Amino acid sequence: MNDEPASDEENTSETANTSIEDAVDRFLGDTDTALGEYDRGYTDADATLSVVRSHLQELRAAVDGDDD
């Protein structure tokens, strides 16, 4: 068993993985919500695609490490 604290590189990697996992979870949840609203007739196809595309852009930015 290793009692040494994790290195900065290991901490950064773990934080990045957590951030990506969080971004994926948000994307899936938000996309499911948008598709559910479409299925229930609350939005049309164009509006739903627009919402899904914006969620996809947010996911790509999170994976690429952009905070914009």
C-alpha positions as CSV (number, residue, x, y, z in Angstrom):
1,M,0.0,0.0,0.0
2,N,1.3,3.4,-1.0
3,D,0.8,6.2,1.6
4,E,2.3,8.9,-0.5
5,P,-0.1,11.7,-1.6
6,A,-1.1,11.8,-5.2
7,S,1.0,13.9,-7.5
8,D,-0.3,17.1,-9.0
9,E,-0.4,15.3,-12.4
10,E,-2.5,12.5,-11.0
11,N,-4.8,15.0,-9.3
12,T,-5.2,17.0,-12.5
13,S,-6.0,13.9,-14.5
14,E,-8.6,12.7,-11.9
15,T,-10.2,16.2,-12.0
16,A,-10.3,16.2,-15.8
17,N,-11.9,12.8,-15.8
18,T,-14.5,13.9,-13.3
19,S,-15.2,17.1,-15.3
20,I,-15.7,15.1,-18.5
21,E,-17.9,12.5,-16.7
22,D,-20.0,15.4,-15.3
23,A,-20.2,17.0,-18.7
24,V,-21.3,13.7,-20.3
25,D,-23.9,13.2,-17.5
26,R,-25.2,16.8,-18.1
27,F,-25.3,16.2,-21.9
28,L,-27.2,12.9,-21.5
29,G,-29.7,14.4,-19.0
30,D,-30.3,17.6,-21.0
31,T,-30.6,15.7,-24.3
32,D,-33.1,13.2,-22.8
33,T,-35.1,16.1,-21.5
34,A,-35.1,17.8,-24.9
35,L,-36.1,14.6,-26.7
36,G,-38.8,13.9,-24.1
37,E,-40.3,17.4,-24.6
38,Y,-40.4,16.7,-28.4
39,D,-42.0,13.3,-27.8
40,R,-44.7,14.9,-25.7
41,G,-45.3,17.5,-28.4
42,Y,-44.0,20.5,-26.4
43,T,-41.5,21.5,-29.1
44,D,-41.0,20.9,-32.8
45,A,-38.1,19.1,-34.5
46,D,-36.2,22.3,-35.3
47,A,-36.2,23.6,-31.8
48,T,-35.3,20.2,-30.4
49,L,-32.3,19.9,-32.8
50,S,-31.2,23.4,-31.8
51,V,-31.2,22.5,-28.1
52,V,-29.4,19.2,-28.7
53,R,-26.8,20.9,-30.8
54,S,-26.2,23.5,-28.1
55,H,-25.7,20.7,-25.5
56,L,-23.3,19.0,-27.9
57,Q,-21.3,22.2,-28.2
58,E,-21.1,22.4,-24.4
59,L,-20.0,18.8,-24.2
60,R,-17.3,19.3,-26.9
61,A,-16.0,22.4,-25.0
62,A,-15.8,20.4,-21.8
63,V,-13.9,17.6,-23.4
64,D,-11.6,20.1,-25.2
65,G,-11.0,21.9,-21.9
66,D,-12.6,25.2,-23.0
67,D,-14.5,27.1,-20.3
68,D,-16.2,29.4,-22.8
